[in-house]
Amino acid sequence: MPVRIVLIHATSVAIDPILDVFEREWPAAETVNILDDSLSVDLEAAGSLTPVIGGRIVSLAEYGRDIGAAAILFTCSAFGSAIDAAKAAVAIPVLKPNEAMFEDALAAGNRLGLLATFGPSVTSMEAEFYELARRQSSSARLETLLVPEARSALDQGDGKSHNRLLAAAAPRLAECNAIMLAHFSTSPALPDVRRAVGCEVMTSPHSAVAKLKKILS
């Protein structure tokens, strides 16, 4: 029986990037997609993570467990504390979208860049990064660059403009030891961003799949 990995999405633009990485890096895994695209809409309308939205995140994790997941990966980076609650609620591995990438970045150096497109996720991502750095006794600093026009292009189906806009912004972070593409939806820009800078560039899907494969091997 293949290992079943349940992927929980709050936006449809995250689905193809993570499936592409699984197909290349771990094709033997069985991926199951759960999408509730009202989560991102409701979070943006609320302005912050509410108890009701948090409860929905936990319920989705419980559903993933109940359908036989060996592990669960959330792909939206705006629900950090709710995913912590989900981790406590189910007795299987649950990964936040960016935790594996943050671990990889902290191993790369102390000056790190975060290239983001979705503003409501930035605060929780920065808090998660610095909490992990604190636990590792790291003095790493994070420089975040928000490029919302790239997300707008992607939402309109213009992936080429999305990638081009991120690559154009990336040199502003070129002095960092590594640049992280903040969201699953930004990972298709990896080749363009790599061409635009000389430092290492990381994505959440690549780091997450590698970590899941290691955990479950």
Buried (B, 14 or more C-beta within 10 A) or exposed (E): EEBBBBBBBBBEBBBBBBBEBBEEBBEEBBBBBBBBBEBBEBBEEEEEBBEEBBEBBBEBBEBBBEEEBBBBBBBBBBBBEBBBBBBEBBEBBBBBBBBBBBEBBBEBBEBBBBBBBBEBBBBBBBEBBBEBBEEEEBEBEBBBBBBEBBBBBBBEEBBEBBBBBBBBBBEBBEEBBBBBBBBBBBBBBBEBBBEBBEBBBBBBBBBBBBBBBEEBE
